[in-house]
Amino acid sequence: MTIYFVETAVSEQRVLLCRWTERFYMKKKRVQVLVDSRAEAQQVDQLLWSFSQSSFIPHAVANPGEVPPAEPVLITVAKSRIEGFEALICDIPVGVEFMSEFDFAVHFILRDDPERTAQSRVLWQKARESGMTPVHVPYGKEG
């Protein structure tokens, strides 16, 4: 299990979220994008349609309690794994226990949010102690 710890500024997180989603989609991985609310899900939905003129990522917002759509990328609000998805992109903080249910996960280190940066350090340590493979992606790099 690999967790990518991607450094970014708060203002750039969503664009990177789209790029990492595209990266996994291009590698034929099914991607679950976890957000905090329905409003956030709608924002990410719109960004995935518009972030790049040259790419198309089939995606949908999953509705809690319903059978998930068949798209290879699903945006979810609930912290529950959808069967068959290999990659998790975290728009919000998530523990290593949930991330460990996937083959790959992306966690954003928010450089301009000291509290979230401190949380990321703790998460990195927990990932290492749990036998996962944490990979640091420095600011400005794509991984």
N, C-alpha and C positions, 0 to 999 in steps of 0.2 A: 504494500500500500504506500503510495507516494503522495505527500502533501506539498504543493508548491506554495511557498510563502512569498508573495509578490508585493514588493514595496511600491507604494504609490501615494500620491496626494489625494485627499478626499475628493477634490474636483475632477480627478482623472479616473477614479475607481470604476465608474460605470462603462466608460469606453474600454478599459482593460477587461472588464467583465465580458463585454461583447467579443473582444479579440480572443480571449481564452475559450469562450464558447465556440467560436468559429474554429479555433485550432483543434479542439477535440472532435467537433463535427466533421472536419476534413479528414480526420484519422478514423472515421467511421465509429466513433464512440457515441453512445447515447448520453445526453447531458441533462442533469437536473440542476436548475438554478434556484437557489433558496433565497427568498426575500422576506421582509418583515411584515408586509401588509398587502392587501389587494391593490391599494393605490400604488405601492412600489412595484407590484407585479405588472400593472398597466404601463408604468414608466419604462420598465425594462423591455416589455413587449414592444413598445414604440421604438425604443433605441435599437432593438435587434432588426427592425425593419429599415431603419434609416442610417445606421452608423457607417455603412460602407456602400458605395454605389456599385462596387464590382462583385459583391457576394450576396447570396441568398441562403438564409438559414431557416429551414422549416421549423416552426416552433408554435407553442400554444401555452396558454395559462391554464393550469390544472385547477379544477374546482373541487374543493374538499368534499369527500363523500361520493363523488361520481367516478365512474370508470375513466382512467386517464386517457386522453387522446393518444393516437398512435404516432404523433410527431417524434422525431429523434431528440428534440430539445423541449423540455417542459419547465415552465416557471411555476414554482410552488411556494405557498406560504407556510404550510405545516412542516415541521421537522419530522417527516416520516419518509422513509426511503420508498421509492417507486421501483418495483421489481424490474430488472433488465437494464437499469441505467448504471453505467460504469464510472461516470465522472460527476463530481459535485462541484459547483461553483457557488461560493458563499458570499452573498452580498451583506450578510450579517454574521456576527460572531457565532461559531458553532463549536461544540466540544469534540475532542478526538474520538470519543465513543461513537458519535454519529458519523463522523468522517470515515471511520474505519470500516464502515459497511460498503464503501466504494473502492474501486481500484485506484482512483485518482481523485484528489480534491485540490481546490484552489482557495487559499485564505489570503485576504488582502491586509498587509501591514500598512496602516495609515500613518505616514510619516508626520503629518501635521496635527495628529490627535494623540497627545501623550498617554492618555488613559488606554486607548486602543493599542498603542505601541507596546505598552507594558503587558497588556493581555496577550498580545502576540508572542512576547518572549516566554510567558508561562506556557502557552499552547505549544510552542516549539519544543520546550523541555519535556512536556508530557508526551508529545509525539515520539521523541527519541527514546524516552523511557518505556514506551509501549511497543517498541520494535518497528515503528514505521520509518519510512525514509523521508525526512524533511529536506526539501530543496529550496535554498534561498535564491530568489530572483531579484537582484538589485534594482533600484530605481532606474528607470529608463531602459531596462532590458526586457525582452519578451519571453525569455526562458528557453 
